[in-house]
Amino acid sequence: MLTFLDPRPNRNCSGFTRRELLRVGSLALGSLTLPGLFQAKARAAAAGKPVTGKSVILLFLQGGPSHIELFDPKMTAPENVRSTTGEVQTKLAGVTFGGTFPKLAARADRLAVVRSYASGNSNHTYLDVASGGNALKATMGSLYARVAGSTSERTGIPSNVLVLPEAVQPGLKLGGNFETGALPTLTSPGELGPACAAFDPSGGGPLRKNMQLQVAPEHLAERRQLLASLDNLKREIDANGAMRGADSFQQQAFDVILRGVAEAFDLSKEDPKTVERYDTSKCFRLDEVHKWGDMRRSSNLLGKQLLLARRLCEAGCGFVTVSDCGWDMHSNGNSPKKLGGLQWLGPQLDHAVAAFLDDVHDRGLSDDILLVVTGEMGRSPRLNNDGGREHYGELTSLLLAGGGLKMGQVVGQSDRTASRPATERYTPQHLLATVMHTLFDVGAARVAPGLGNAVLQAITEGQPIPELL
């Protein structure tokens, strides 16, 4: 990790400066200079990589959202089963969504909802969903980074990024996050190792311990000073001379530092009208939501998280994970009775995803970015005594948009009480294969050198959801 900092004291409560200027890439390829990284990646590019150039955003609703209240309201079912938020007619004839999703209902022709998807989990086991159970125990984003490289050859942007609320509001203190818990995490690189781990621009985690290069801000804008600093770094750590002859990459590194990475993570570079379009801060007040224990990890920043994800994809990132917490709604006092938390999180999800759909459509990016919205599980069909729903793995919400897949449809059906798939059951293995077919040219991957059998198997052997192709 290469970080440029303003060394003047101005630190927050975590001990890190608020004037951090830049962090670039992952230096796990054995070459610890940015020019050296580009040299290595250029060689890899010459060998060819089986990537399609498309990106995937995984919007993960941590806690397990109710599949009934989201996109399968089942209003003909008994009262203790049907959606507590009612239903809203979508743009598709005969198809309804839960009552808190009118904006998505109006855009259903740009969506695909899979009603026979089952994660198979009944606990907060994020990795099972994000990895599709591959033998490497590596998430989809880590698999992408393994094949495409840890950073984009075009811009230097990390290939695999995790966007927490703290990434758009530095200093935000939520009540913990699933990524820091003891459970297998959503962004685990598994046996692929730290080179394929998700980059966290919020600044948490082990990336803070990686290498930092101090450069005074008055010198950052001067090309010679910056390149001299990089040269000094190279001389100190490259005693074996492996990076000799990398001069042609130094200007590229400089361009990335000033243009490719810093601006992608900076929402102030975005048109204020676009930021306003995405803004979900008015959907609810944090102090109101954080009164409830299961919702203390919730934020009202989901819109800006998705905006940052779009910017990262435009800058060359292939896989972005966006975390939205607080969907664990037992209604047992840790969350409001009768699934009351849906009245906050539902409208925010509706607004944020609708803004994203409109934005990528206006930019002509709909076919280039696949949005996947799911959680680690669904919710019990029958309401509990408090009007909430318990953990349930036999059906799970799954919504997709874009990526060149077939939209404007409902795939599969649940049974009469939304308890089991009534048509073919789709699982995280099918989701993994669908994402891999979006990110990679599977035929080219089979003959690409150096992937290894386990990586190749994870990419090529699964069966995508056929209705989407």
C-alpha positions, 0 to 999 in steps of 0.5 A: 500500500502506498500512501501520501500524507500531509505530515502536519498535525491534524489528527482525528480520534483514531490517530490518523490525519484528516489531510490524508492525500492519497492511497494507491493500490496494493503492493503485494506483487513483490515490487514495492514501487508504484512504477514497478507495479505498473511494469509488472502489470503491463507484462501481465497485460501482454500475456492477456487476461480473460476479463470482459471489462465489466464491473459488479457492485454487490450491495449486501444488506447485512442482517438478512432482509425479509424476502416477503417485504422486499420483492415477494409480498404474497398478499394472498397468503394468510395474514401472519405471512403476507407483507406487513408493508403491503404491496405496490404494483410494478411496471411489469404486469401482475408483479408487485413489490413490498410497499416501501419500494415504489421507486423500484417498482416504477423501474422494474423493467430495468430489474430482474428479481429471483424469487426462487433464490435460497442462500441456504443460510440461517445465520449471519454467514456472509462468506458462504453467500459471497463465495458461492462455496468455492474451494478456495473460500474466496469471495467473488471480489477476491477471485476477480482481483486474482485474475485481473490483478490487484489494481487497474492497469489503466488507472491504478484503482484497486480492483476489489473495494469495500465501501462502508459508510465511513468511506463517505463520512470520515469519523463516523462511528457506528456500533461496530460492523460485520467486517470486524467481527469474528464471523467469516467476512464478506470480503475474505480472500480465503486461500488467495491471500492478502494480495486479493483482499478488498481495499477499504477506503474508510481507512480501517483494518490492516491496510493502515499498517502498510507502507506510507510515504510522507510528502509535504503538501507544498511539494506534491504538485511539483512533478520532480519532487514526487518522482524523486521521492518515488526514486528514493523509495525504490533505491531503499527497498529494491536492492536486488535491482528487480525494478531497473528499467522502470522509468517508462512507468514513472510518468504513468504512476504520477498521472495515476496519483494526480488523476486516477485514484484520488479523484475516484474516491472524492465525492466533492469532484462529483456534480452537486446535482448528482450528489443531491440525487443520490442523497439518502441522509433525509430518509431517517435520523441516525439518532432515532434509528440507533436507539435500537440495538440491532440497528446501531450499525445502520447509516443513512449514507447508502445513496452516497455509498452507491455513488462512490461505487459507480465512480470506482467502476468508472475509474476501472474497479472491477468489483465493489462491495457496498455494505448496508447494515441493520436488516436483522429484524426480529422485532424483539426490542433490539429492533422496532416491533412489527418490522418497524425498521423497514420504514427507515431502511426500505425507503432508503434502499428504494431511493438509493438504488433508483438513483443509481439505476437512473444515473448509470442509464443516463451515463450509458453504463447500464450494460457495463455495471451489474448491480447485485442486491442480496443479504446472507439469508431471508426471513421466516414466512410466519411472523413471530409474536412481536410481529417480526421475522426470524432467521431463514435460509430457504428463500432469500431476496435477490435483485439484479440490474444491468450488466448486459443481462436480461432485465424486466422479469421475475425469475422463479416463484416461491410457494403459496406461503413464501416458504420454499421455491416452487420452481427450480431452486437457485443458490449462491453457487448459481449467483457466483457463476452468473457474476463470473460470466459477467466479469470474465470471458469463461472460454478465454479463462479456460486457456489462460496461463497461470490461473491454477485449477482451483481458481479456474474451477471457481470461475468456469464450472458453475451454472449461471441462472439461465433466465438471465443470460 
